[in-house]
Amino acid sequence: MSRPRSSGWLGALPLLTFFALVFGVPAVVLVAGAFTAEGRPSTANLALSLQGGYLTALLGSVKLSAVVALAGAVLGTFLAYAVVTSRSRLLREAVLTASGVLANFGGVPLAFFWIATLGNSGVVSGLVGLPSGSLYTFWGLAVVYLYFSVPLMVLAMAPALDGLRPQWREAAANSGATAWHYWRYVALPVLAPAMLGGVVLLFGSAFSAYATANAMVGTVVPLVTLKIAAALTGDVLIGYENIALALSLDMIVVAGLVMAIYLPLQRRTSRWLH
């Protein structure tokens, strides 16, 4: 006797429909537009997106994201370790709560905060003698991005650091291992997937940021998100109106590579620490 077919999937039908409309349709339009030039199928837009100023902007975004990810990972890991090992529960809750807020603080408000503080006419820049225009550079933008990247790394690393068993340190000490040996052969191998996953997460967050950079540096620092915005407002060559879609596809490819690294690391971290 054949088993009746389950109709449980019908409950997910509204969600699947919503997903198809919100994500599927734009994705199809984006890919189709990226491979269309002058009304016919072509790879001209993709080829142009990997040349000249567009390539410079893409590489600039990758470079900025890599710098922010590495620096944010180091600073965030040390801060998370200090919070996790603190005996003050109030300090731990305060830092984690603040990290949750600051990790989502970006856009124009963040740019205004830094410009009002360290800009050419900022409150602090005049007191410390900060050189004019130093905030509106590649490294100035990297420092601003760290404002939300470090808290994000704290949130990513705190659960992993909590997962380190005290028994592991005791067992290492009983075996004659020093603190260096414990961190080198026990703690760091366990934390490595979470740390690398955090780096990838920070990279993706910085890579996709737009509003803060647009409000702060404009066209001074070439970034792919700014190039996309310029292309959407008409700053393109005739016949290459879909260059913004091609640049967006380039970003999706980079983001896909980032997620292909992040997801296995996240699964491995969960297997070790849970």
DRENDO-1510 file (C-alpha; in Angstrom, 1 decimal, always signed):
<recs>
REC; n; res; u; v; w
REC; 1; MET; +0.0; +0.0; +0.0 .
REC; 2; SER; +1.5; +3.3; -1.1 .
REC; 3; ARG; +2.2; +5.9; +1.6 .
REC; 4; PRO; +0.1; +9.2; +1.3 .
REC; 5; ARG; +2.1; +12.1; +0.1 .
REC; 6; SER; +2.9; +14.7; +2.8 .
REC; 7; SER; +1.4; +18.1; +2.3 .
REC; 8; GLY; +3.7; +19.8; +4.9 .
REC; 9; TRP; +5.5; +21.7; +2.2 .
REC; 10; LEU; +2.3; +23.7; +1.5 .
REC; 11; GLY; +3.0; +25.6; +4.8 .
REC; 12; ALA; +6.3; +26.9; +3.3 .
REC; 13; LEU; +4.7; +27.9; +0.0 .
REC; 14; PRO; +4.1; +31.6; +1.0 .
REC; 15; LEU; +7.7; +31.9; +2.2 .
REC; 16; LEU; +9.0; +30.2; -1.0 .
REC; 17; THR; +6.8; +32.6; -3.1 .
REC; 18; PHE; +8.1; +35.6; -1.2 .
REC; 19; PHE; +11.7; +34.4; -1.6 .
REC; 20; ALA; +11.2; +33.9; -5.4 .
REC; 21; LEU; +9.7; +37.4; -5.9 .
REC; 22; VAL; +12.1; +39.3; -3.7 .
REC; 23; PHE; +15.3; +37.5; -4.5 .
REC; 24; GLY; +14.7; +35.3; -7.5 .
REC; 25; VAL; +13.2; +37.8; -9.9 .
REC; 26; PRO; +15.8; +40.5; -9.3 .
REC; 27; ALA; +18.6; +38.0; -9.6 .
REC; 28; VAL; +17.3; +36.8; -13.0 .
REC; 29; VAL; +16.9; +40.4; -14.2 .
REC; 30; LEU; +20.4; +41.3; -13.0 .
REC; 31; VAL; +22.1; +38.3; -14.7 .
REC; 32; ALA; +20.1; +38.9; -17.9 .
REC; 33; GLY; +21.0; +42.6; -17.9 .
REC; 34; ALA; +24.7; +41.9; -17.2 .
REC; 35; PHE; +24.8; +39.8; -20.4 .
REC; 36; THR; +23.0; +42.3; -22.6 .
REC; 37; ALA; +24.5; +45.2; -24.4 .
REC; 38; GLU; +22.9; +47.4; -27.1 .
REC; 39; GLY; +19.7; +45.2; -27.0 .
REC; 40; ARG; +21.4; +41.8; -27.7 .
REC; 41; PRO; +23.2; +39.1; -25.7 .
REC; 42; SER; +26.8; +40.1; -25.1 .
REC; 43; THR; +29.6; +39.9; -22.6 .
REC; 44; ALA; +30.7; +43.5; -23.3 .
REC; 45; ASN; +29.5; +44.8; -20.0 .
REC; 46; LEU; +31.3; +42.1; -18.0 .
REC; 47; ALA; +34.5; +42.8; -20.0 .
REC; 48; LEU; +34.2; +46.5; -19.4 .
REC; 49; SER; +33.6; +45.9; -15.7 .
REC; 50; LEU; +37.0; +44.3; -15.4 .
REC; 51; GLN; +38.9; +47.1; -17.1 .
REC; 52; GLY; +40.2; +50.6; -16.3 .
REC; 53; GLY; +38.5; +52.5; -13.5 .
REC; 54; TYR; +36.0; +49.8; -12.9 .
REC; 55; LEU; +38.7; +47.2; -12.2 .
REC; 56; THR; +40.5; +49.7; -10.0 .
REC; 57; ALA; +37.3; +50.3; -8.0 .
REC; 58; LEU; +36.8; +46.5; -7.6 .
REC; 59; LEU; +40.4; +45.9; -6.5 .
REC; 60; GLY; +40.1; +49.0; -4.2 .
REC; 61; SER; +37.0; +47.5; -2.5 .
REC; 62; VAL; +38.8; +44.1; -2.1 .
REC; 63; LYS; +41.9; +45.8; -0.6 .
REC; 64; LEU; +39.8; +47.9; +1.8 .
REC; 65; SER; +37.7; +45.0; +2.9 .
REC; 66; ALA; +40.8; +42.8; +3.5 .
REC; 67; VAL; +42.5; +45.5; +5.6 .
REC; 68; VAL; +39.3; +46.1; +7.6 .
REC; 69; ALA; +38.7; +42.3; +8.0 .
REC; 70; LEU; +42.3; +41.5; +9.3 .
REC; 71; ALA; +42.6; +44.5; +11.6 .
REC; 72; GLY; +39.0; +44.1; +12.9 .
REC; 73; ALA; +39.6; +40.4; +13.5 .
REC; 74; VAL; +42.7; +41.0; +15.6 .
REC; 75; LEU; +41.2; +43.8; +17.7 .
REC; 76; GLY; +37.8; +42.1; +18.0 .
REC; 77; THR; +39.3; +38.8; +19.2 .
REC; 78; PHE; +41.4; +40.5; +21.9 .
REC; 79; LEU; +38.4; +42.5; +23.1 .
REC; 80; ALA; +36.2; +39.4; +23.1 .
REC; 81; TYR; +38.8; +37.5; +25.1 .
REC; 82; ALA; +39.1; +40.3; +27.6 .
REC; 83; VAL; +35.3; +40.4; +28.0 .
REC; 84; VAL; +34.8; +36.6; +28.2 .
REC; 85; THR; +37.6; +36.1; +30.8 .
REC; 86; SER; +36.3; +39.1; +32.9 .
REC; 87; ARG; +34.8; +38.3; +36.3 .
REC; 88; SER; +32.4; +41.2; +35.9 .
REC; 89; ARG; +29.1; +40.0; +34.5 .
REC; 90; LEU; +28.0; +43.6; +34.2 .
REC; 91; LEU; +31.0; +44.5; +32.0 .
REC; 92; ARG; +30.4; +41.4; +29.8 .
REC; 93; GLU; +26.7; +42.2; +29.3 .
REC; 94; ALA; +27.4; +45.9; +28.7 .
REC; 95; VAL; +30.1; +45.2; +26.1 .
REC; 96; LEU; +28.1; +42.5; +24.2 .
REC; 97; THR; +25.0; +44.8; +24.2 .
REC; 98; ALA; +27.0; +47.7; +22.9 .
REC; 99; SER; +28.6; +45.5; +20.3 .
REC; 100; GLY; +25.2; +44.4; +19.1 .
REC; 101; VAL; +24.2; +48.1; +18.6 .
REC; 102; LEU; +27.5; +49.3; +17.1 .
REC; 103; ALA; +27.8; +46.4; +14.7 .
REC; 104; ASN; +24.7; +47.7; +13.0 .
REC; 105; PHE; +25.6; +51.4; +13.2 .
REC; 106; GLY; +26.6; +52.6; +9.8 .
REC; 107; GLY; +25.6; +54.7; +6.8 .
REC; 108; VAL; +25.3; +58.5; +6.9 .
REC; 109; PRO; +24.9; +58.8; +10.7 .
REC; 110; LEU; +28.3; +57.0; +11.1 .
REC; 111; ALA; +29.9; +59.3; +8.5 .
REC; 112; PHE; +28.5; +62.4; +10.2 .
REC; 113; PHE; +29.8; +61.2; +13.6 .
REC; 114; TRP; +33.3; +60.8; +12.3 .
REC; 115; ILE; +33.3; +64.0; +10.2 .
REC; 116; ALA; +32.0; +66.0; +13.2 .
REC; 117; THR; +34.7; +64.5; +15.4 .
REC; 118; LEU; +37.8; +64.1; +13.2 .
REC; 119; GLY; +36.9; +66.0; +10.0 .
REC; 120; ASN; +38.6; +69.2; +8.8 .
REC; 121; SER; +36.5; +71.2; +11.2 .
REC; 122; GLY; +35.9; +68.4; +13.7 .
REC; 123; VAL; +35.9; +68.9; +17.5 .
REC; 124; VAL; +38.8; +66.6; +18.2 .
REC; 125; SER; +40.9; +67.2; +15.0 .
REC; 126; GLY; +41.6; +70.8; +16.0 .
REC; 127; LEU; +42.7; +69.8; +19.5 .
REC; 128; VAL; +45.1; +67.0; +18.4 .
REC; 129; GLY; +46.4; +68.8; +15.2 .
REC; 130; LEU; +45.1; +66.2; +12.8 .
REC; 131; PRO; +46.3; +67.0; +9.2 .
REC; 132; SER; +43.5; +68.4; +7.0 .
REC; 133; GLY; +41.9; +65.8; +4.9 .
REC; 134; SER; +43.4; +62.7; +6.6 .
REC; 135; LEU; +40.0; +61.3; +7.4 .
REC; 136; TYR; +38.9; +61.4; +3.7 .
REC; 137; THR; +41.5; +58.8; +2.5 .
REC; 138; PHE; +41.8; +55.1; +2.1 .
REC; 139; TRP; +43.2; +54.6; +5.6 .
REC; 140; GLY; +40.7; +57.1; +7.1 .
REC; 141; LEU; +37.8; +55.1; +5.7 .
REC; 142; ALA; +39.4; +51.9; +7.0 .
REC; 143; VAL; +39.4; +53.3; +10.5 .
REC; 144; VAL; +35.8; +54.4; +10.2 .
REC; 145; TYR; +34.8; +50.9; +9.0 .
REC; 146; LEU; +36.5; +49.4; +12.0 .
REC; 147; TYR; +33.9; +51.2; +14.2 .
REC; 148; PHE; +31.3; +48.6; +13.2 .
REC; 149; SER; +33.7; +45.7; +12.3 .
REC; 150; VAL; +35.4; +45.3; +15.7 .
REC; 151; PRO; +32.0; +44.9; +17.5 .
REC; 152; LEU; +30.9; +42.5; +14.9 .
REC; 153; MET; +34.0; +40.4; +15.5 .
REC; 154; VAL; +33.3; +40.5; +19.2 .
REC; 155; LEU; +29.9; +39.0; +18.6 .
REC; 156; ALA; +31.4; +36.3; +16.4 .
REC; 157; MET; +34.2; +35.3; +18.7 .
REC; 158; ALA; +32.5; +35.5; +22.2 .
REC; 159; PRO; +30.6; +32.2; +21.7 .
REC; 160; ALA; +33.7; +30.5; +20.4 .
REC; 161; LEU; +35.8; +31.7; +23.4 .
REC; 162; ASP; +33.0; +30.6; +25.7 .
REC; 163; GLY; +33.3; +27.1; +24.2 .
REC; 164; LEU; +36.9; +26.6; +25.4 .
REC; 165; ARG; +36.6; +24.1; +28.2 .
REC; 166; PRO; +38.6; +24.9; +31.4 .
REC; 167; GLN; +39.4; +21.2; +31.6 .
REC; 168; TRP; +41.5; +21.5; +28.4 .
REC; 169; ARG; +43.8; +24.1; +30.1 .
REC; 170; GLU; +44.0; +22.0; +33.2 .
REC; 171; ALA; +44.8; +18.8; +31.3 .
REC; 172; ALA; +47.5; +20.7; +29.3 .
REC; 173; ALA; +49.0; +22.1; +32.6 .
REC; 174; ASN; +48.9; +18.6; +34.2 .
REC; 175; SER; +50.8; +17.3; +31.1 .
REC; 176; GLY; +53.6; +19.9; +31.7 .
REC; 177; ALA; +52.5; +22.2; +28.9 .
REC; 178; THR; +53.1; +25.9; +29.2 .
REC; 179; ALA; +50.6; +28.7; +28.4 .
REC; 180; TRP; +52.2; +29.0; +25.0 .
REC; 181; HIS; +51.8; +25.3; +24.3 .
REC; 182; TYR; +48.2; +25.4; +25.3 .
REC; 183; TRP; +47.4; +28.2; +23.0 .
REC; 184; ARG; +49.5; +26.9; +20.1 .
REC; 185; TYR; +48.3; +23.3; +20.2 .
REC; 186; VAL; +44.9; +23.4; +21.8 .
REC; 187; ALA; +43.1; +26.7; +21.9 .
REC; 188; LEU; +44.1; +28.3; +18.6 .
REC; 189; PRO; +43.4; +25.1; +16.5 .
REC; 190; VAL; +39.9; +25.1; +18.0 .
REC; 191; LEU; +39.3; +28.8; +17.6 .
REC; 192; ALA; +40.9; +29.0; +14.1 .
REC; 193; PRO; +37.6; +28.2; +12.2 .
REC; 194; ALA; +35.7; +30.8; +14.2 .
REC; 195; MET; +38.4; +33.4; +13.7 .
REC; 196; LEU; +38.7; +32.7; +9.9 .
REC; 197; GLY; +34.9; +32.8; +9.7 .
REC; 198; GLY; +34.9; +36.1; +11.5 .
REC; 199; VAL; +37.4; +37.5; +9.0 .
REC; 200; VAL; +35.3; +36.4; +6.1 .
REC; 201; LEU; +32.2; +38.0; +7.8 .
REC; 202; LEU; +34.0; +41.3; +8.3 .
REC; 203; PHE; +35.3; +41.2; +4.7 .
REC; 204; GLY; +31.7; +40.8; +3.4 .
REC; 205; SER; +30.4; +43.5; +5.6 .
REC; 206; ALA; +33.0; +46.0; +4.5 .
REC; 207; PHE; +32.8; +44.9; +0.8 .
REC; 208; SER; +29.1; +45.7; +0.6 .
REC; 209; ALA; +29.1; +49.0; +2.5 .
REC; 210; TYR; +28.1; +52.0; +0.5 .
REC; 211; ALA; +26.4; +54.9; +2.4 .
REC; 212; THR; +29.3; +55.6; +4.8 .
REC; 213; ALA; +31.8; +55.7; +2.0 .
REC; 214; ASN; +29.6; +57.8; -0.3 .
REC; 215; ALA; +29.0; +60.4; +2.5 .
REC; 216; MET; +32.6; +60.6; +3.5 .
REC; 217; VAL; +34.9; +60.2; +0.5 .
REC; 218; GLY; +32.7; +60.3; -2.6 .
REC; 219; THR; +34.9; +59.6; -5.6 .
REC; 220; VAL; +38.2; +60.2; -3.7 .
REC; 221; VAL; +38.6; +56.5; -2.9 .
REC; 222; PRO; +37.5; +54.3; -5.8 .
REC; 223; LEU; +35.1; +51.6; -4.6 .
REC; 224; VAL; +32.9; +49.3; -6.6 .
REC; 225; THR; +29.7; +50.2; -4.7 .
REC; 226; LEU; +30.3; +53.9; -5.6 .
REC; 227; LYS; +30.9; +53.0; -9.2 .
REC; 228; ILE; +27.6; +51.1; -9.2 .
REC; 229; ALA; +25.8; +54.1; -7.8 .
REC; 230; ALA; +27.4; +56.4; -10.4 .
REC; 231; ALA; +26.4; +54.0; -13.2 .
REC; 232; LEU; +22.8; +53.9; -12.0 .
REC; 233; THR; +22.6; +57.7; -12.2 .
REC; 234; GLY; +23.7; +57.8; -15.8 .
REC; 235; ASP; +27.5; +58.1; -15.6 .
REC; 236; VAL; +28.1; +55.5; -18.3 .
REC; 237; LEU; +29.1; +55.2; -21.9 .
REC; 238; ILE; +26.4; +55.0; -24.6 .
REC; 239; GLY; +25.6; +51.3; -25.2 .
REC; 240; TYR; +26.8; +50.2; -21.8 .
REC; 241; GLU; +23.8; +51.2; -19.7 .
REC; 242; ASN; +23.9; +47.9; -17.9 .
REC; 243; ILE; +27.4; +48.2; -16.6 .
REC; 244; ALA; +25.9; +48.6; -13.1 .
REC; 245; LEU; +24.4; +45.2; -13.4 .
REC; 246; ALA; +27.7; +43.7; -14.5 .
REC; 247; LEU; +29.5; +45.3; -11.6 .
REC; 248; SER; +26.8; +43.9; -9.3 .
REC; 249; LEU; +27.3; +40.5; -10.7 .
REC; 250; ASP; +31.1; +40.9; -10.0 .
REC; 251; MET; +30.2; +41.7; -6.4 .
REC; 252; ILE; +27.9; +38.6; -6.2 .
REC; 253; VAL; +30.7; +36.4; -7.5 .
REC; 254; VAL; +33.1; +37.8; -4.8 .
REC; 255; ALA; +30.4; +37.4; -2.2 .
REC; 256; GLY; +29.7; +33.9; -3.3 .
REC; 257; LEU; +33.4; +33.0; -2.9 .
REC; 258; VAL; +33.4; +34.6; +0.5 .
REC; 259; MET; +30.3; +32.5; +1.6 .
REC; 260; ALA; +31.8; +29.4; +0.1 .
REC; 261; ILE; +34.7; +29.9; +2.6 .
REC; 262; TYR; +32.5; +31.0; +5.5 .
REC; 263; LEU; +29.9; +28.3; +5.7 .
REC; 264; PRO; +32.2; +25.3; +6.0 .
REC; 265; LEU; +34.2; +27.1; +8.7 .
REC; 266; GLN; +31.0; +27.9; +10.6 .
REC; 267; ARG; +29.9; +24.2; +10.5 .
REC; 268; ARG; +33.3; +23.1; +11.7 .
REC; 269; THR; +33.2; +25.6; +14.6 .
REC; 270; SER; +29.8; +24.4; +15.6 .
REC; 271; ARG; +31.0; +20.8; +15.6 .
REC; 272; TRP; +34.0; +21.6; +17.8 .
REC; 273; LEU; +32.3; +23.8; +20.4 .
REC; 274; HIS; +28.9; +22.3; +20.8 .
</recs>
